[in-house]
Amino acid sequence: MKSSSTKISRELSRAADILNKDGVVGIPTETVYGLAASIFSKEGISKIFKVKERPSFDPLIVHISNLHQKEDIVREWPALAEILAKNFWPGPLTMVLKKNTKLNSMITSGLDTVGIRMPKHSVALELIDQVGPLAAPSANKFGKTSPTSAEHVKSEFKEEVFVLNGGTCEVGLESTVIAIEDTKILILRPGMISEKMLRDATPHARISYAESSASPGHLKHHYQPKIPLYIFEGEVSAETISSQIQNQNWKELELDTSPAIAARQLYESMRKLSNKKLDALIVLKKPNHSSADWLPIWDRLTRASSKTY
């Protein structure tokens, strides 16, 4: 146990040193691994976009380790934000709020808002305690499958990025992203903090769904594996699938019956199957996948897919 703790401490020191020298680091969170840079480093922020091959119009999320750090990031802190932070931070909830005018505009893609969250991962929080708030999208090439282990990040970027190993991600899907407008909460990206959980925490708020460029992961095609992924509604025979996609060299990406476990395993399964000698992945959307708890999983799968039948 002592040697493991020493190794983590050594890796944390190395990660902090890289970040303090305008570099980028792969960091663990409870959702997915992030490609992080200090919000105070213009060079570091620029490297995120370059290394990830990310377009400048897609904003980054800022990660903090305590509420005092929000002063450098947002200029307004609504009452709803305070309630939600008390209920869900640290945790997989990102709030889009009015940005501090001093915040690097590359982080926000020139928008007047910024996404902010506090990750629920002890290693990430300790690193942020040491170097300050970090801007971090998922640690993968833009539009591709998100990483849920240090090995995924290393396979994506090889020696280009140092990765702080924090084990396998507990949640496995990106955070819920919401925007706050007076007494309204707009869900911009569904995640494991569900609409019901938000309603229970803020019973007087009006909650609805919306698409917005203020949220990362809003593009029609995102999270894509190396090979085409097709979604079929309901139970479909293998013959029908092969006929529809005109290919017999495919395999089903099977989902656990529990949405929480299915979410945790999703990206790992997509990556594993993509590395096999297959031409396509198939996902069957079954009747028992229709509850609200499945919404974030099907959001990711739909954006990752080439076509739904």
Secondary structure, DSSP 4 states (H G I P E B T S, - for coil): -HHHHHHHHHHHHHHHHHHHTT--EEE--SSS-EEEEETT-HHHHHHHHHHHT--TTSPPEEE-SSGGGGGGTBS---HHHHHHHHHH-SSSEEEEEEBPTTS-TTTTTT-SEEEEE--S-HHHHHHHHHH--EE--BSSSTTBPPP-SHHHHHHHHGGGSEE----S-SS-SPPEEEEEETTEEEEEE--SS-HHHHHHH-TTSEEEE---TTSTT-SSS-SB-SS-EEEEES---HHHHHHHHT-S-EEE-PPPSSHHHHHHHHHHHHHHHHTSS-SEEEEEE-GGG-SGGGHHHHHHHHHH-SEE-
